[in-house]
Amino acid sequence: MSKNWRNERDSLSQQRDEGSVREALRIAVAQPRCVSHDVAANVEAHVELIRAARARVVVFPDLGLAICRDTGIAEHARRTAALDIHGYVAGVVHSAEEAAVHGERARNVATEHGVWAATAAFAGPTGGGFPQTSGRSGIWSATGELLAEAGKDPGELACHTFEPGSWQGRDPIPTVA
């Protein structure tokens, strides 16, 4: 961990301990429509969902602190949680037949480590091995409750706003005063 990151994290922890004011955190998990080998169309699809989400955090299947298989490795979740995280985000891809896998893994991480979890799952064909993927991106509370879920189709969003004092486990994110 870099020295600057440690200093920033320690500063945020101190502010949290001193009772600084927090803002609501709106998070979205997105399932962009992707066209194989068409970078411009894929960028536009991502931009459209970012705008539609109107959230401070937007998680895509190709972005996250955990990437796909990581979510099923208990040691990865344990080591990530040891960094004093507030939420666990992952980008995943599963076949349509594996639709329940990432939800089960997210609930496990949330409840075992007392943090909210969000997974952005690829939806539709990948163009590289999966003719149909699961979709079903979701956001779970620290108690494992499903707070928001997208369907199986590309272009869908699931959003949830964590209001100050409404979350369980750790605060979703400290706000710098």
C-alpha positions as CSV (number, residue, x, y, z in Angstrom):
1,M,0.0,0.0,0.0
2,S,1.5,3.4,-1.0
3,K,2.3,6.0,1.7
4,N,-0.1,8.5,0.2
5,W,-3.0,6.0,0.2
6,R,-2.2,5.1,3.9
7,N,-2.2,8.8,4.8
8,E,-5.5,9.4,3.1
9,R,-7.1,6.3,4.6
10,D,-5.8,7.3,8.1
11,S,-7.2,10.8,7.6
12,L,-10.6,9.5,6.6
13,S,-10.6,7.1,9.5
14,Q,-9.8,9.9,11.9
15,Q,-12.6,12.1,10.5
16,R,-15.0,9.2,10.8
17,D,-14.0,8.7,14.4
18,E,-14.5,12.4,15.1
19,G,-18.1,12.2,13.8
20,S,-17.8,14.2,10.6
21,V,-20.9,14.7,8.5
22,R,-21.7,12.1,5.9
23,E,-23.6,12.3,2.7
24,A,-25.9,9.7,1.1
25,L,-24.1,7.3,-1.2
26,R,-25.9,6.3,-4.4
27,I,-24.4,3.3,-6.0
28,A,-25.3,1.6,-9.3
29,V,-24.4,-1.7,-10.9
30,A,-24.6,-1.5,-14.7
31,Q,-24.9,-4.0,-17.5
32,P,-23.9,-2.2,-20.7
33,R,-24.8,-3.3,-24.2
34,C,-21.5,-4.5,-25.7
35,V,-20.7,-5.0,-29.3
36,S,-17.7,-7.2,-29.9
37,H,-14.7,-5.2,-31.3
38,D,-16.6,-1.9,-31.5
39,V,-14.9,0.3,-29.0
40,A,-16.9,3.5,-29.9
41,A,-20.2,1.8,-29.4
42,N,-19.1,0.2,-26.2
43,V,-17.9,3.5,-24.8
44,E,-21.2,5.2,-25.7
45,A,-23.1,2.3,-24.0
46,H,-21.1,2.8,-20.8
47,V,-21.5,6.6,-20.9
48,E,-25.3,6.3,-21.4
49,L,-25.5,4.1,-18.3
50,I,-23.3,6.4,-16.2
51,R,-25.6,9.3,-17.1
52,A,-28.7,7.3,-16.4
53,A,-27.5,6.1,-13.0
54,R,-26.9,9.6,-11.6
55,A,-24.8,7.9,-8.9
56,R,-21.4,8.6,-7.3
57,V,-20.3,5.1,-7.9
58,V,-21.1,3.0,-11.0
59,V,-19.7,-0.5,-11.2
60,F,-19.3,-2.3,-14.5
61,P,-18.6,-5.9,-15.2
62,D,-15.1,-4.9,-16.4
63,L,-14.3,-2.8,-13.3
64,G,-14.1,-3.7,-9.6
65,L,-12.0,-4.5,-6.6
66,A,-12.7,-8.1,-7.2
67,I,-12.8,-9.6,-10.7
68,C,-15.0,-12.6,-11.3
69,R,-13.2,-15.6,-9.8
70,D,-11.9,-13.5,-6.9
71,T,-15.4,-13.4,-5.5
72,G,-15.3,-17.1,-4.9
73,I,-11.9,-17.1,-3.1
74,A,-12.5,-16.6,0.7
75,E,-8.8,-15.5,1.2
76,H,-9.3,-12.7,-1.4
77,A,-12.4,-11.3,0.4
78,R,-10.7,-11.7,3.8
79,R,-7.6,-9.8,2.7
80,T,-9.6,-7.1,1.0
81,A,-11.8,-6.7,4.1
82,A,-8.7,-6.4,6.2
83,L,-8.0,-3.1,4.4
84,D,-10.9,-1.6,6.4
85,I,-13.2,-1.4,3.4
86,H,-16.7,-0.1,3.5
87,G,-18.0,-2.0,0.4
88,Y,-16.9,-4.8,-1.8
89,V,-17.4,-4.3,-5.5
90,A,-16.9,-6.8,-8.3
91,G,-17.2,-7.2,-12.0
92,V,-18.2,-10.7,-12.9
93,V,-19.2,-12.9,-15.9
94,H,-21.2,-16.1,-15.5
95,S,-23.1,-18.2,-17.9
96,A,-26.9,-18.0,-17.9
97,E,-27.0,-21.3,-16.0
98,E,-24.8,-19.8,-13.2
99,A,-27.1,-16.8,-12.5
100,A,-27.2,-17.4,-8.8
101,V,-23.4,-17.7,-8.3
102,H,-22.4,-14.1,-7.9
103,G,-25.4,-13.3,-5.6
104,E,-24.5,-16.1,-3.3
105,R,-20.8,-15.0,-3.3
106,A,-21.8,-11.3,-2.7
107,R,-24.1,-12.3,0.3
108,N,-21.3,-14.4,1.8
109,V,-18.8,-11.5,1.6
110,A,-21.3,-9.0,3.0
111,T,-22.3,-11.1,5.9
112,E,-18.9,-12.5,6.8
113,H,-17.2,-9.1,6.7
114,G,-19.9,-6.7,7.6
115,V,-19.8,-4.6,4.4
116,W,-22.2,-3.9,1.6
117,A,-21.5,-5.7,-1.7
118,A,-22.2,-4.8,-5.3
119,T,-21.6,-7.0,-8.3
120,A,-21.9,-5.8,-11.9
121,A,-22.6,-8.9,-14.0
122,F,-22.1,-9.1,-17.7
123,A,-25.4,-9.5,-19.6
124,G,-25.9,-10.8,-23.1
125,P,-23.4,-12.6,-25.3
126,T,-19.7,-11.9,-24.6
127,G,-18.5,-12.5,-28.1
128,G,-15.7,-14.7,-26.6
129,G,-17.0,-17.9,-25.1
130,F,-20.4,-17.1,-23.5
131,P,-23.3,-17.1,-26.0
132,Q,-25.5,-15.9,-23.1
133,T,-24.5,-14.6,-19.7
134,S,-26.4,-14.3,-16.4
135,G,-26.9,-10.5,-15.9
136,R,-28.6,-10.0,-12.5
137,S,-26.2,-7.4,-11.2
138,G,-27.1,-6.5,-7.6
139,I,-26.4,-4.6,-4.4
140,W,-26.5,-6.3,-1.0
141,S,-26.6,-4.9,2.5
142,A,-24.0,-5.9,5.1
143,T,-26.6,-8.4,6.4
144,G,-26.9,-10.0,3.0
145,E,-30.3,-8.5,2.1
146,L,-30.7,-7.9,-1.6
147,L,-31.3,-4.2,-2.0
148,A,-31.4,-3.8,-5.8
149,E,-31.1,-6.2,-8.7
150,A,-31.1,-5.8,-12.5
151,G,-32.6,-8.3,-14.8
152,K,-30.8,-10.6,-17.3
153,D,-30.7,-8.2,-20.2
154,P,-28.0,-5.7,-21.4
155,G,-28.6,-2.1,-20.7
156,E,-30.2,-2.6,-17.3
157,L,-29.2,-0.8,-14.0
158,A,-29.8,-1.6,-10.4
159,C,-29.3,1.4,-8.0
160,H,-29.5,1.9,-4.2
161,T,-28.9,4.9,-2.1
162,F,-27.3,4.4,1.3
163,E,-28.6,7.2,3.5
164,P,-26.4,8.2,6.5
165,G,-27.4,6.0,9.4
166,S,-29.4,3.6,7.3
167,W,-26.7,1.0,6.5
168,Q,-25.6,-1.8,8.7
169,G,-22.1,-2.9,9.2
170,R,-19.5,-0.2,8.4
171,D,-20.5,3.1,7.0
172,P,-20.6,2.9,3.2
173,I,-18.1,5.6,2.7
174,P,-16.7,8.4,4.9
175,T,-17.2,11.9,3.5
176,V,-14.3,14.4,3.7
177,A,-15.6,17.5,5.5
